[in-house]
Amino acid sequence: REAGFPELQIAVNISPRQFRKSHLGNCVRDALAASALPPHLLALEITESVVMDDIEMAKEMLGDLRTLGVQIEIDDFGTGHSSLAYLKLLPIHRLKIDRGFVNDIPGDSDDTAIVEAIINLAQSLKLGTIAEGVETEAQRQFLLARGCRAMQGHFFA
């Protein structure tokens, strides 16, 4: 940022052990202060399975983290045992579409249906989506056409 580059969001994976620690909010607050990173530029990625292990603890922890102003993403969405009833209660910003579903789009009709369903679900809940594992222009175009504006993968590197 000091060199004049545009503001880029930094995504950090939170391990199950880190997520279960009661002082995670303090660690994030300290890291933001030490780095002078604006909170909205930090995205914390928490896997779906970790969130679903203890939904009440997760709601509280995610609420505390969201209060700091950071972005919250559910990583690997669709690969675990998520309850859609709980999904609407979580204070999150985005669902991250697992690369396993992205790999064969747009050619595989099953993966196409799953990716479209995740994007539609997120849009209905007023959440964003981010697709991981994008490697081709066809995948990028498919995702853009369905409203997924954030992507990661070798196509961009």
Secondary structure, DSSP 4 states (H G I P E B T S, - for coil): -TTSPPP--EEEEPPHHHHH-TTHHHHHHHHHHHHT--GGGEEEEEEHHHHHHTHHHHHHHHHHHHHTT-EEEEEEETSS---HHHHTTS--SEEEEPHHHHTTTTT-HHHHHHHHHHHHHHHHTT-EEEE----SHHHHHHHHHTT--EE-SGGG-
